[in-house]
Amino acid sequence: MKQIVIFGGTGFIGTHTAQRILLEPGVEQVTLVDMGQPRKDGYAAGLQAALASGKVRFVQHDIRQPLPLDALPKADLIFNLAAVHREPGHQPHEYYETNLLGAENVCAYANAVDCRHIIFTSSISPYGPSEEIKHERSLPVPETPYGGSKLVAEKMHTAWQAAAPGRKLLILRPGVVYGPGEGGNVTRLVRSLVKGYFVYMGNKETRKAGGYVKELSNVFLFGVDYQNRSGEAVTVLNFSVQPTPALSQYVEAIRQVTGIRRTPFSIPRKLLLGVSYPIDFVARIFGIKQPISPTRIRKLYRSTNIEPRRLQELGYTYQYTMEESFADWRKDKPEDFQR
């Protein structure tokens, strides 16, 4: 594992993954390929130091375009983390354009440099929402363009693996991934709790698969090590805290870390959904971006009850409890927890 190339390498997951990989013995250089510049936040200090020393390189490129082979090394391991993923937020064709063209171009690059190992981050979205437990052997039934595009991209990577002997493919299907630099739903949850305006929206016991970004980075390396030891060619791993946490467990972990005493109350979901329609309608007319939409409200109380069954079967040991993960996040990026 001397030369590592991470597509989507300057994003949230890519930044943390790169810093984790730099701790591994035998890694000579990590190349980050992305449209955005590497992050300069305090939690990315290790990455900035490695960029300055030359151990990390940055190549600015849009993964939807053919890859510049002359600017990239002969990779020993490829991470494909690049994706359009925020829902809602994009037109249906945008999910397919980025996620499928990206898969095509990454696999073409792997062919060109004869790389034998790819890690692809898919998502739990191909399973679709479910109150019943789903695991790696469950039939995927995606309900959104994002979920559909990720499932097709999985098949494209699988076709790459099957095209030549000796190739290995590790597919990770994470739930919501949170931590310093996330800037999404869990960051908003933390801020609403510490600022005192969080309320449950009829979703206190809704289960939401998810886990800490540094845990996911450890799982990447665990999966690679497992494949190298076992010879398993294609491995699919769900990623989430186990058992799948309810929203109330996220809330309680944050309250414990921050010392919040106020107990959130709950708004009936029918009332909230009814109000979201006129707000969304008016916002669309005037081109106003705002977080209240029927799509987002429905997501609040639809469970993603996804179980990381294969991680359990393979004996993976979690490095962080949920409370420990939020404490570590607070240490790395305290401003996210300021009142």
Phi, psi and omega in degrees: 000066185269314181248119181245133176240127182242109174277133192079027191286343179259003176284184182302303182290320181299320180298313180292321180296317179300316181295325178290319182295326181298342179277349183280138176292146176089352179280119181270318182203145176242127178251124179260125179243121183194168177278327183265153179292155176302147183286147181244012178296162182301325181289347179257021183300321179297323179291318179297319178297320180291326175296319180294326182276345182094357179288337173242133175247152176238128176240116181277122184197146175270117186295345177287345180259153176308143188279143181282091186300329182289342181261356185245149182277175170280101189282141171270334180211132180244133169254127171251095180255353187289136181191154162264123190224339187293129180231129345289177181149345181221158172287150183308319183293335183292324178297315181290319182302311182285312188287328180273316176296324177298315179298318180298315184288322178294317179294324177295320177296317178300321176298315186295324183257005180057041173285139186252004185215121177237138169251124180242124174270110173270231183190165171281352182302328176301336178289330188081159179297147181197136172279335178278148180294133174238148182222186187298337180265001177287149180286123177291133177224076184294145180247355184231159175301324178297310179299318179296319181293324180291322179294317178296319179297324175302315182294326178294318177293323179296321177295321175300314182298319185284348187283346181208145180292151175086359180275147178234143179227125175248118179254122176255131175245088182277151164283204178297129180254128185233165180146183182299125181097357183295306176068018182245220188297321183286324174299317178295323178297314179301312184293321179293327178289313183289334178270354170087015180245010179287137171223147171289148182242054183070021189229026184302321183258010176295131182270133182229105178298136179179170180193173186283142185297324179289331174293318178300319178300321176294323181294322175308309184289326175299316180295319178297314180298319179299314181296320180294324180283319188270336185081006180296128188279320180232121180234130177245125181232123167286153177229121176193159165302147181233131356290163183305121186284147169280160178304323181299332179286324172300314183298314182294324178296318178294319179297321180295318182290324185263349181075021179289129181261335183297132177266119182296144174261178189235135174264135178302136186295325181296321178296314182295317181294320179298320180289329185295329183296306179295325178296315180294321181298311181295319180297322179293320180300317185264005178066034182266128175274125180208157190276356186261104176222152178305324180297313180294321181296317179298321179297332183299323185244020171255121184288148167242082188270073187255129184256131175278066189296320183291324175301320177295315182297326182275357175080028179294136178254118180293140181270341183228134163283169180299317179296319179296326181293319179289327176295319179293318176302314181299323179294319183282327184218072186298335182297336177291343185248010182278139180285000000 
